[in-house]
Amino acid sequence: MEVWVNGSIDKALLILKRKMNREGIFGGLRERQLYVKPGDKMRAKRHRAALLRRQRERRDGRARTVSQ
């Protein structure tokens, strides 16, 4: 990634951080900071999917159905 410095190094660093944030580099680094077991990853993924599904249902006005 390339950033041109036109005077202030602080401004160049700010631009670099903004570009890295848009590219998702910081998110990838944050994920690799500590080990998460595969089962825990799957559980979190299912939990997030359920939350998003409920939010979508609420937004669309559909009632949640209970199957028996």
N, CA, C and O atoms as a GROMACS GRO file, in nm:
protein
  272
    1MET      N    1   0.085  -0.116   0.000
    1MET     CA    2   0.000   0.000   0.000
    1MET      C    3   0.091   0.123   0.000
    1MET      O    4   0.195   0.125   0.066
    2GLU      N    5   0.052   0.221  -0.073
    2GLU     CA    6   0.137   0.338  -0.091
    2GLU      C    7   0.062   0.465  -0.051
    2GLU      O    8  -0.054   0.484  -0.084
    3VAL      N    9   0.134   0.551   0.023
    3VAL     CA   10   0.079   0.680   0.066
    3VAL      C   11   0.184   0.786   0.039
    3VAL      O   12   0.300   0.769   0.075
    4TRP      N   13   0.145   0.893  -0.025
    4TRP     CA   14   0.238   1.003  -0.054
    4TRP      C   15   0.236   1.102   0.061
    4TRP      O   16   0.130   1.135   0.113
    5VAL      N   17   0.355   1.149   0.101
    5VAL     CA   18   0.367   1.245   0.209
    5VAL      C   19   0.385   1.383   0.148
    5VAL      O   20   0.480   1.408   0.074
    6ASN      N   21   0.291   1.473   0.179
    6ASN     CA   22   0.297   1.610   0.126
    6ASN      C   23   0.321   1.710   0.238
    6ASN      O   24   0.263   1.818   0.237
    7GLY      N   25   0.403   1.677   0.332
    7GLY     CA   26   0.432   1.771   0.439
    7GLY      C   27   0.426   1.706   0.575
    7GLY      O   28   0.529   1.685   0.638
    8SER      N   29   0.307   1.673   0.621
    8SER     CA   30   0.290   1.620   0.755
    8SER      C   31   0.291   1.467   0.755
    8SER      O   32   0.212   1.404   0.684
    9ILE      N   33   0.379   1.408   0.834
    9ILE     CA   34   0.385   1.263   0.845
    9ILE      C   35   0.263   1.211   0.920
    9ILE      O   36   0.218   1.099   0.896
   10ASP      N   37   0.208   1.293   1.012
   10ASP     CA   38   0.089   1.253   1.086
   10ASP      C   39  -0.030   1.236   0.994
   10ASP      O   40  -0.109   1.142   1.009
   11LYS      N   41  -0.044   1.325   0.899
   11LYS     CA   42  -0.155   1.317   0.804
   11LYS      C   43  -0.139   1.194   0.714
   11LYS      O   44  -0.236   1.126   0.681
   12ALA      N   45  -0.012   1.165   0.675
   12ALA     CA   46   0.015   1.047   0.593
   12ALA      C   47  -0.020   0.920   0.669
   12ALA      O   48  -0.076   0.826   0.612
   13LEU      N   49   0.013   0.915   0.799
   13LEU     CA   50  -0.021   0.798   0.881
   13LEU      C   51  -0.172   0.782   0.893
   13LEU      O   52  -0.223   0.670   0.889
   14LEU      N   53  -0.242   0.891   0.908
   14LEU     CA   54  -0.388   0.887   0.917
   14LEU      C   55  -0.448   0.831   0.788
   14LEU      O   56  -0.539   0.749   0.793
   15ILE      N   57  -0.397   0.875   0.674
   15ILE     CA   58  -0.445   0.827   0.545
   15ILE      C   59  -0.414   0.677   0.530
   15ILE      O   60  -0.498   0.601   0.481
   16LEU      N   61  -0.292   0.636   0.572
   16LEU     CA   62  -0.255   0.495   0.565
   16LEU      C   63  -0.348   0.410   0.650
   16LEU      O   64  -0.395   0.305   0.605
   17LYS      N   65  -0.374   0.453   0.772
   17LYS     CA   66  -0.464   0.378   0.860
   17LYS      C   67  -0.604   0.367   0.801
   17LYS      O   68  -0.667   0.262   0.809
   18ARG      N   69  -0.652   0.476   0.741
   18ARG     CA   70  -0.784   0.476   0.680
   18ARG      C   71  -0.791   0.376   0.564
   18ARG      O   72  -0.888   0.303   0.549
   19LYS      N   73  -0.685   0.375   0.481
   19LYS     CA   74  -0.680   0.281   0.368
   19LYS      C   75  -0.675   0.137   0.417
   19LYS      O   76  -0.743   0.050   0.362
   20MET      N   77  -0.594   0.112   0.521
   20MET     CA   78  -0.584  -0.023   0.575
   20MET      C   79  -0.716  -0.068   0.637
   20MET      O   80  -0.752  -0.185   0.627
   21ASN      N   81  -0.786   0.023   0.699
   21ASN     CA   82  -0.916  -0.010   0.758
   21ASN      C   83  -1.017  -0.047   0.649
   21ASN      O   84  -1.094  -0.141   0.665
   22ARG      N   85  -1.017   0.028   0.538
   22ARG     CA   86  -1.107  -0.002   0.426
   22ARG      C   87  -1.078  -0.138   0.365
   22ARG      O   88  -1.170  -0.209   0.324
   23GLU      N   89  -0.951  -0.175   0.359
   23GLU     CA   90  -0.910  -0.302   0.301
   23GLU      C   91  -0.938  -0.419   0.395
   23GLU      O   92  -0.936  -0.535   0.351
   24GLY      N   93  -0.962  -0.392   0.521
   24GLY     CA   94  -0.991  -0.497   0.617
   24GLY      C   95  -0.867  -0.559   0.679
   24GLY      O   96  -0.874  -0.668   0.735
   25ILE      N   97  -0.756  -0.492   0.670
   25ILE     CA   98  -0.631  -0.546   0.724
   25ILE      C   99  -0.635  -0.550   0.876
   25ILE      O  100  -0.589  -0.648   0.936
   26PHE      N  101  -0.689  -0.447   0.940
   26PHE     CA  102  -0.694  -0.444   1.085
   26PHE      C  103  -0.785  -0.554   1.139
   26PHE      O  104  -0.756  -0.612   1.244
   27GLY      N  105  -0.894  -0.582   1.070
   27GLY     CA  106  -0.984  -0.688   1.115
   27GLY      C  107  -0.916  -0.824   1.111
   27GLY      O  108  -0.935  -0.906   1.201
   28GLY      N  109  -0.838  -0.849   1.007
   28GLY     CA  110  -0.766  -0.975   0.998
   28GLY      C  111  -0.661  -0.989   1.106
   28GLY      O  112  -0.641  -1.098   1.160
   29LEU      N  113  -0.594  -0.881   1.138
   29LEU     CA  114  -0.495  -0.885   1.246
   29LEU      C  115  -0.562  -0.910   1.381
   29LEU      O  116  -0.511  -0.985   1.464
   30ARG      N  117  -0.677  -0.848   1.401
   30ARG     CA  118  -0.749  -0.865   1.527
   30ARG      C  119  -0.794  -1.010   1.544
   30ARG      O  120  -0.789  -1.064   1.654
   31GLU      N  121  -0.837  -1.073   1.434
   31GLU     CA  122  -0.882  -1.213   1.441
   31GLU      C  123  -0.769  -1.306   1.479
   31GLU      O  124  -0.792  -1.406   1.548
   32ARG      N  125  -0.649  -1.277   1.436
   32ARG     CA  126  -0.536  -1.366   1.460
   32ARG      C  127  -0.463  -1.338   1.591
   32ARG      O  128  -0.362  -1.403   1.620
   33GLN      N  129  -0.511  -1.245   1.670
   33GLN     CA  130  -0.443  -1.213   1.795
   33GLN      C  131  -0.450  -1.328   1.895
   33GLN      O  132  -0.356  -1.349   1.972
   34LEU      N  133  -0.561  -1.402   1.896
   34LEU     CA  134  -0.568  -1.513   1.986
   34LEU      C  135  -0.641  -1.629   1.919
   34LEU      O  136  -0.727  -1.609   1.834
   35TYR      N  137  -0.605  -1.750   1.960
   35TYR     CA  138  -0.657  -1.870   1.897
   35TYR      C  139  -0.800  -1.896   1.942
   35TYR      O  140  -0.833  -1.885   2.060
   36VAL      N  141  -0.886  -1.931   1.846
   36VAL     CA  142  -1.023  -1.968   1.875
   36VAL      C  143  -1.044  -2.109   1.820
   36VAL      O  144  -1.016  -2.136   1.703
   37LYS      N  145  -1.092  -2.198   1.905
   37LYS     CA  146  -1.110  -2.336   1.864
   37LYS      C  147  -1.215  -2.344   1.753
   37LYS      O  148  -1.308  -2.263   1.750
   38PRO      N  149  -1.201  -2.440   1.661
   38PRO     CA  150  -1.295  -2.452   1.549
   38PRO      C  151  -1.441  -2.463   1.592
   38PRO      O  152  -1.529  -2.404   1.530
   39GLY      N  153  -1.467  -2.538   1.698
   39GLY     CA  154  -1.605  -2.552   1.746
   39GLY      C  155  -1.661  -2.420   1.795
   39GLY      O  156  -1.779  -2.390   1.773
   40ASP      N  157  -1.576  -2.340   1.860
   40ASP     CA  158  -1.620  -2.209   1.908
   40ASP      C  159  -1.647  -2.115   1.791
   40ASP      O  160  -1.738  -2.033   1.796
   41LYS      N  161  -1.566  -2.127   1.685
   41LYS     CA  162  -1.588  -2.045   1.565
   41LYS      C  163  -1.723  -2.077   1.503
   41LYS      O  164  -1.799  -1.987   1.468
   42MET      N  165  -1.752  -2.208   1.490
   42MET     CA  166  -1.880  -2.249   1.430
   42MET      C  167  -1.997  -2.202   1.515
   42MET      O  168  -2.097  -2.155   1.463
   43ARG      N  169  -1.983  -2.215   1.648
   43ARG     CA  170  -2.090  -2.174   1.738
   43ARG      C  171  -2.116  -2.024   1.725
   43ARG      O  172  -2.232  -1.981   1.721
   44ALA      N  173  -2.010  -1.945   1.718
   44ALA     CA  174  -2.025  -1.800   1.704
   44ALA      C  175  -2.087  -1.764   1.569
   44ALA      O  176  -2.168  -1.672   1.560
   45LYS      N  177  -2.049  -1.839   1.465
   45LYS     CA  178  -2.104  -1.814   1.332
   45LYS      C  179  -2.254  -1.843   1.329
   45LYS      O  180  -2.331  -1.767   1.272
   46ARG      N  181  -2.295  -1.955   1.392
   46ARG     CA  182  -2.438  -1.989   1.397
   46ARG      C  183  -2.515  -1.886   1.479
   46ARG      O  184  -2.625  -1.846   1.443
   47HIS      N  185  -2.455  -1.842   1.590
   47HIS     CA  186  -2.519  -1.743   1.676
   47HIS      C  187  -2.539  -1.612   1.600
   47HIS      O  188  -2.646  -1.551   1.607
   48ARG      N  189  -2.436  -1.568   1.528
   48ARG     CA  190  -2.445  -1.444   1.450
   48ARG      C  191  -2.551  -1.457   1.340
   48ARG      O  192  -2.626  -1.363   1.314
   49ALA      N  193  -2.555  -1.573   1.274
   49ALA     CA  194  -2.655  -1.595   1.169
   49ALA      C  195  -2.796  -1.589   1.226
   49ALA      O  196  -2.886  -1.533   1.163
   50ALA      N  197  -2.816  -1.646   1.344
   50ALA     CA  198  -2.948  -1.642   1.407
   50ALA      C  199  -2.987  -1.498   1.442
   50ALA      O  200  -3.101  -1.457   1.422
   51LEU      N  201  -2.891  -1.422   1.495
   51LEU     CA  202  -2.920  -1.282   1.528
   51LEU      C  203  -2.958  -1.203   1.403
   51LEU      O  204  -3.055  -1.127   1.404
   52LEU      N  205  -2.882  -1.221   1.296
   52LEU     CA  206  -2.911  -1.149   1.172
   52LEU      C  207  -3.046  -1.190   1.114
   52LEU      O  208  -3.119  -1.107   1.061
   53ARG      N  209  -3.078  -1.319   1.124
   53ARG     CA  210  -3.207  -1.368   1.074
   53ARG      C  211  -3.322  -1.305   1.152
   53ARG      O  212  -3.422  -1.262   1.093
   54ARG      N  213  -3.308  -1.298   1.286
   54ARG     CA  214  -3.413  -1.236   1.368
   54ARG      C  215  -3.427  -1.088   1.337
   54ARG      O  216  -3.538  -1.036   1.332
   55GLN      N  217  -3.315  -1.019   1.318
   55GLN     CA  218  -3.320  -0.877   1.284
   55GLN      C  219  -3.390  -0.857   1.150
   55GLN      O  220  -3.471  -0.766   1.135
   56ARG      N  221  -3.357  -0.942   1.052
   56ARG     CA  222  -3.418  -0.932   0.920
   56ARG      C  223  -3.569  -0.957   0.928
   56ARG      O  224  -3.648  -0.887   0.865
   57GLU      N  225  -3.609  -1.059   1.008
   57GLU     CA  226  -3.751  -1.089   1.024
   57GLU      C  227  -3.823  -0.971   1.090
   57GLU      O  228  -3.933  -0.935   1.048
   58ARG      N  229  -3.761  -0.912   1.191
   58ARG     CA  230  -3.821  -0.799   1.259
   58ARG      C  231  -3.837  -0.681   1.165
   58ARG      O  232  -3.939  -0.612   1.165
   59ARG      N  233  -3.733  -0.659   1.083
   59ARG     CA  234  -3.736  -0.546   0.990
   59ARG      C  235  -3.842  -0.567   0.881
   59ARG      O  236  -3.910  -0.473   0.841
   60ASP      N  237  -3.855  -0.690   0.835
   60ASP     CA  238  -3.951  -0.720   0.728
   60ASP      C  239  -4.093  -0.734   0.780
   60ASP      O  240  -4.188  -0.740   0.701
   61GLY      N  241  -4.110  -0.740   0.912
   61GLY     CA  242  -4.244  -0.746   0.968
   61GLY      C  243  -4.300  -0.886   0.976
   61GLY      O  244  -4.418  -0.903   1.006
   62ARG      N  245  -4.219  -0.986   0.950
   62ARG     CA  246  -4.268  -1.124   0.959
   62ARG      C  247  -4.261  -1.172   1.104
   62ARG      O  248  -4.166  -1.142   1.176
   63ALA      N  249  -4.361  -1.245   1.142
   63ALA     CA  250  -4.362  -1.302   1.277
   63ALA      C  251  -4.279  -1.429   1.278
   63ALA      O  252  -4.272  -1.501   1.178
   64ARG      N  253  -4.217  -1.455   1.390
   64ARG     CA  254  -4.136  -1.576   1.403
   64ARG      C  255  -4.230  -1.693   1.429
   64ARG      O  256  -4.315  -1.687   1.518
   65THR      N  257  -4.215  -1.800   1.351
   65THR     CA  258  -4.302  -1.916   1.365
   65THR      C  259  -4.232  -2.022   1.449
   65THR      O  260  -4.110  -2.039   1.442
   66VAL      N  261  -4.310  -2.091   1.529
   66VAL     CA  262  -4.257  -2.198   1.612
   66VAL      C  263  -4.310  -2.329   1.557
   66VAL      O  264  -4.431  -2.349   1.550
   67SER      N  265  -4.220  -2.418   1.519
   67SER     CA  266  -4.264  -2.548   1.467
   67SER      C  267  -4.265  -2.649   1.579
   67SER      O  268  -4.176  -2.650   1.665
   68GLN      N  269  -4.367  -2.736   1.577
   68GLN     CA  270  -4.379  -2.838   1.682
   68GLN      C  271  -4.382  -2.974   1.622
   68GLN      O  272  -4.391  -3.073   1.695
   0.00000   0.00000   0.00000
